[in-house]
Amino acid sequence: MAGSRLWKFPLDLDSNTNEYPHRITFQALKSRNTSTSPAPGSMVALYLPPDALKAAYSQSYGDVDMGSLGIAMAGVDREQAQNLVGAALSGEGVGKALEGLKDKTGANIGSSLMAAAAKEGMAKMGGPAGTAVTALAKKVGVIMNPHKAMIYQGPGGFRTFSYTFTMSPESLAEAEVVKNIVYFFKYHMHPGLAGVDTSTTSTHHGSTTTRTITENTGPDANINTSAALTYPEEFEIKMLINRASSRMGTNPPLFNIGKCVMESFNADYSTSGGPAFFSDGGEPVTTTISLGFKETVLMTKQMIRKGY
């Protein structure tokens, strides 16, 4: 698939504005060694299907047993907690930050926190000692207060998008376009076979061997003999509402979509459950394709402000 091409379905997608006022485009983005930004490649433009108007957002929360630490942490204010977290993230160590940590009354609570952590470890220890503690607690009819807390665990994951298009070409020319659209998605979602070119150059320090990974496009390329696989292309997806791009400032009419990878592709060539082909070309009368994409960027407040 040399060069960049544009395939549109239906063929009158541009001229028939009454029937097709909205569209969605998929552009392949190929990584390149000379730049951090990918090179725009071929594109497919299709009518906007109803299932394209969905976006899901999720966050992960978990309930955590704080135990003795939950009691000890009651004396730590927000600023002190931020300092402790900052120390842990910077690699300085929490132990040093705990030294001299005082509550509002001036009492040293760093040692209390460390003692609570040790107590928590003893309470949860396994083996005979742990079994004995559990048995004694049952005997007196008490358990240690777990001091449960709802903890934010981060974004729920990357957003996913799925689309289904049913294409019934009205001519052989339109059937050829459908065939190219199917090939476009199948081709760009798959990896390439990588070969390693080795060249030797001489320097004043001696012999230097340089290895460059390139894509093996030869007719004898075989996955069993390839040194590696190249990444498939990413995709840029845009929705054009009333023929205008969804990237219309901070608050688009729907939502922006970040760069995506293509996880799944399904093609169904049956017509009403049975086979049907053009008599003068053998192309299928109906082609239904289902596409599954996953975004490569996690959503944050900053991304939401940009219209995602």
N, C-alpha and C positions, 0 to 999 in steps of 0.2 A: 504494500500500500504506500507507494511513493507519492510525495507531495501532499498538500492539504486540499481537501475537497469538502464540499457542502452538499448534503443530501437532504431533501425536503419531502415529506409526505403529509398530505397529498401534494401533487404537483402544483395545484392552485392555492397553496397555503398563503402565498403573498397577495394574490389578486382577489381571492374570495374572502373579503373582510367581514361579510355578514355571517357566514357560516363558521369562520375560523378567526374570531377577533383576538383570541389568546393563543399563545404558543409556549413551548418549552424547548430549550436547546441543550445539547450535550456536546461539549468540546473535549477532545482528548488532549492531555497535557503530558508531554514527554520530557523526562529529565535530561539534562545536558551537563557535560563536564566543565564547560566554559562559563557557566553561570549558575547561581543559586536558584534562579527563577526558571520554571519549566518553559519549554517552547510550545506555543499553541499549535495544535495539529488540526486534523479534520473535525468536522462538526456535523451533527444531525439535528434537524429542526422538525418537530412534530406538533400536532395539535395538543392542546392542554387537556389531559384526561381528568375526570373527577377525583381519582385517587391521588392526584398530585397536590391537592389542597389540604394536606395534613402535615403537622409537625409535632413531635412528641419531645417533652423535656422531663428529665427525672433527676433526682438527687438521692443520695444514700445516707440513711441514718441508722444507727444501731444502739440498742440499749446495753449499757456496760455496767457491771457490778463494781462500784467504787470501793465498797468495803470500808475498812478503817481509814483509808486515805480520804474517803468522802467526808468523814468527820474532821480530820486534821485540816483539810483544805478550806474549811469554813472560815478560818482565820486569815486566809490569803486574799488580798484584794486583787482587782483586775490588773493594775500596773505591775504588781509583783509577779503575777502569773505570766504576764507578757515577758518580763525579764527572764523568768525561768525557761520559758519556751524558746526565747531568743538564744539563751545560753546553750540549750540542747541542740538547736539548729546550727549554731555557729561552731560547734565542736568543742566549746570550752568546758563542757561537762556541767551537769546539774549539781553535782556535789559541791563544787566551789561556789556556785550561785546560792546554795542553801545556807552557806556560812554567813552568819550575821543577819539572816532573814528574820524580821521582827513583825509582830502584829501591831494593832493600833495602840495597845497598852504598853508597848515597848518590850514585851516578853519575846524571847527567842523561840521561834516556832520551826526553825529549820530542823532542829534535832527531833521535834515532835513528828514532822513529816517523815523523816528517815526511820523513826521507830515504828510509825504506822505502816510503812512499806514492809519493814521486817515482820511485823505482826501479821500483815496480810499474807506474806509468803508462808508463815508458819501455819496459818489457818487453812491454806490450800495445799499443804504438802500431802504427798501421797504416801503409800506404804502403810505399815502397821500404825505408825504414829497418827497419820491422818484418819485412819479408820477408828482409832481410839477416841479422837476428838469428836468425830461424828457420833459415835455410840454414846459418849457422855452427854452431848447436846440433846440427843433423843431422850436420854434418861430423865433429864430435867425439863424437857419439853420446850426448848428454846433453840433458835438458830441465830447466827450472826446476821445482823441487819445488812443486806447487800448494798444498801444505798445506791439504788439504780439511778442512772442518769442517761438522758438521750444525747448521744454524741454524733455530731456531723462527721461523716466519713468521706465526703467528697462528691464530685459529680457522678451521676448514675452511670455514665458511659457515653460513648459517641452516638450521636443521633443517626438514625437509619431512615432511608427513604425508599419507597417501592412504587413502581409505575407499571401499568398494563396498557398496551396499545393493541388495538385490533385494526389491521390494515387489509382492506379489500381493494386491490388495484383495479382500475377501470380500463387499463390498456397494458400492452406489453412493456411500454416505456415506464409506466408506473410500477409494474411488476419488477422490472430491473432495478428500480430505486429501492424497492422493499428488500430485494436480495442484497444490495449493497449496505443497507442499514443493518441487516442481521449480521453481515460480515464485519461491519464496523465494531459492533459491540463485542462479538466473539473474539475478534483480533486483539483489541486493546485491553480486554480484561485478563488476558493470559500473559504469562512470562515468556521471555525469549531465552534461547540457548546461548550461553556465554562461552566464548573461547578466550584463551590467554595467549596474546601475541608476545613473544620473547625476542628482544633484540639486544645485542651486546655492543657497547661503545667503549672506547679507550680514553682514559684520562691520565693525568700525570700521577695519580695515585694507583693506577693499575687498571684492571678490567672491571667495569660496572655493568651489571645486568639489570635491565629495565623491563618490567612486565606490565602490560596494559590489557585490561579486560574490555573486550569488544563483543558485540552481538554476532553470533554465528548464523548467517542467513543462507548458507550454502544448501544445495539440494540434498546433501548427505547428512545434514545436521540431525543428531540423534540424542535424545535426552539421556541415554545410558552412557554416552561418551562425552557429554558436556562437563566442563570444569565447574560451572555454576549456572545459575539462572538469573536473568536480569529482571528487575521489577516491572510489573505491568504499568501501564499508564494510569495516571489519575484523571479525574473528570471534573470539569467545571460545568455546573448546572445553573441555568438561568430561566426564570419564568418571566414572560413578557405579557403583562396584563394590558388589554386594550392597545396592544402592539408597542408598549413601552416597557423597558427593562424594569425588573423588580428592584434593581439597585438604584433607587431614586432618593438618595439621602438617608437620613437617620431612621425615618419611619416609613418603610415601603408599604404598599398596600397589603402584602402578605408577609413574607419572610425571606431573607437571604439564605443561601445555602453555601457553606464553605466547600473547599476542595474535597472530593470524595474518591474512594476506591470502589470498584464494582465487585460485589461479593457473589452475585448469582445472576444467571441469565437462562431463561427458558423460552423455547420456541415451539409453538403448536401450529402445524400446517393443515389441520383438519377444518372442514367447513360443515357446520351443523353436525358434528360428530362423525363425519365421513370424509373420504378423499375427494377432492375436486380440483382439476387442473385446467389451465388454458389449453385449448386444442392445438394451437399453433406455436407452442413454445414449451409446454410442460411445466410452466410456473404455477405454483399453488394459487388458487382463487382467493384464499384467506390465509393470512399469517398473523398470529397473535403472539406477541412477545411480552415477557414479564421481566422487569429489571429490578435488581436489588443493590442499593448503594449504602455505604457507611461513610459518614463525615470523618475527616482526619483531624479535627480541632474540637476541643472541649469547650462547652459554653460557660461563659463567665458574665458578670455584670457588664464588663467592657464590650463583650461581643453582642450582648443584648442591646446596648446603646447604639451599636452599629446596624441594628435592624435584623439580627439573626433570630 
